[in-house]
Amino acid sequence: MSGVADIAGRWMYRGVWSAVVSLLRVPEEPPALPARPGESVERFRPSPDYLRYLKFWFWIGLLPMDIAIGAGWLALLRADPGWAAALAAPAFAIAVLPDVLVYIGLHLRYDTTWYAMTPRSLRIRRGILVLEEMTITFENVQEVTVRQGPVQRWFGIADVVVRTAGAAPRIGPHGERGRSMNQGVIGGVADAGRVRDVIMHRVRASRSAGLGDERAGFAPAPSWGGPSWSPAHVAALREIRDSIRAATVR
């Protein structure tokens, strides 16, 4: 049934996408981010292999049902060809329609997922009925990791997880654990290592530039997440020490 569902899904999806964009006001264009003059904005979406990855799990879930429906209809055909002929159309619809609907849903999920980066921030947008858009400033980033399961490795994709301060899971009204509000996931990218390195580089740069410290003579942090003590910092601390001593003597 997969070939039939795939062809039917592609044919129906063209009209469905136009209707969704029009009725639900789903933005077709990538998200915008404020950028200073001369700054570039990198916009990208998940790898096409991410869509194949989603379809893989889709077929793993629905293929057994399709096989069971087909086997049941063949058994009925041998036992009672009349009833089998009467139930052929309903059996076909039950086997194919869920596949087509899920196929459309997967494509909508893929086509509405966007990522955008400037030298100072990251924006993640996804969703159809509920449009979620998260903006993460690199000054607040605490950790950047690459997450890849065995099936993702097979498809050549991975997720880049960006955590900010206090990235604890969100707790629902009944105690259920949800996605952290301080965590952004750049999912299904083929160049996860490059994306991670770009973010880490921009985090290092923002640590020194975020409050304008570079204009006061402070040096940028020399390593990922590590403290930096420049001569300007030491001089400021000595002034504070001397002021405290003078006040104590008086």
Secondary structure as the mmCIF struct_conf table of DSSP 4:
data_model
#
loop_
_struct_conf.conf_type_id
_struct_conf.id
_struct_conf.beg_label_comp_id
_struct_conf.beg_label_asym_id
_struct_conf.beg_label_seq_id
_struct_conf.end_label_comp_id
_struct_conf.end_label_asym_id
_struct_conf.end_label_seq_id
HELX_RH_AL_P HELX_RH_AL_P1 SER A 2 LEU A 23
BEND BEND1 LEU A 24 LEU A 24
BEND BEND2 GLU A 29 GLU A 29
HELX_LH_PP_P HELX_LH_PP_P1 PRO A 30 ALA A 32
TURN_TY1_P TURN_TY1_P1 PRO A 37 GLY A 38
STRN STRN1 GLU A 42 PHE A 44
HELX_RH_AL_P HELX_RH_AL_P2 PRO A 48 ALA A 79
HELX_RH_AL_P HELX_RH_AL_P3 PRO A 81 ALA A 86
TURN_TY1_P TURN_TY1_P2 LEU A 87 LEU A 87
HELX_RH_AL_P HELX_RH_AL_P4 ALA A 88 ASP A 111
TURN_TY1_P TURN_TY1_P3 THR A 112 THR A 112
STRN STRN2 TRP A 114 MET A 117
BEND BEND3 PRO A 119 ARG A 120
STRN STRN3 SER A 121 ARG A 126
BEND BEND4 ILE A 128 VAL A 130
STRN STRN4 GLU A 132 THR A 137
HELX_RH_3T_P HELX_RH_3T_P1 PHE A 138 ASN A 140
STRN STRN5 VAL A 141 ARG A 147
HELX_RH_AL_P HELX_RH_AL_P5 PRO A 150 PHE A 155
TURN_TY1_P TURN_TY1_P4 GLY A 156 GLY A 156
STRN STRN6 ALA A 158 THR A 164
TURN_TY1_P TURN_TY1_P5 ALA A 165 GLY A 166
HELX_LH_PP_P HELX_LH_PP_P2 ALA A 168 PRO A 169
STRN STRN7 ARG A 170 ILE A 171
TURN_TY1_P TURN_TY1_P6 PRO A 173 HIS A 174
BEND BEND5 GLY A 175 GLY A 175
STRN STRN8 ARG A 177 GLY A 178
TURN_TY1_P TURN_TY1_P7 MET A 181 ASN A 182
STRN STRN9 GLN A 183 VAL A 189
TURN_TY1_P TURN_TY1_P8 ALA A 190 ASP A 191
HELX_RH_AL_P HELX_RH_AL_P6 ALA A 192 ALA A 209
TURN_TY1_P TURN_TY1_P9 GLY A 210 GLY A 212
HELX_RH_3T_P HELX_RH_3T_P2 ASP A 213 ALA A 216
TURN_TY1_P TURN_TY1_P10 GLY A 217 GLY A 217
HELX_LH_PP_P HELX_LH_PP_P3 PHE A 218 ALA A 221
BEND BEND6 PRO A 222 SER A 223
TURN_TY1_P TURN_TY1_P11 TRP A 224 GLY A 225
HELX_RH_AL_P HELX_RH_AL_P7 PRO A 231 VAL A 249
#
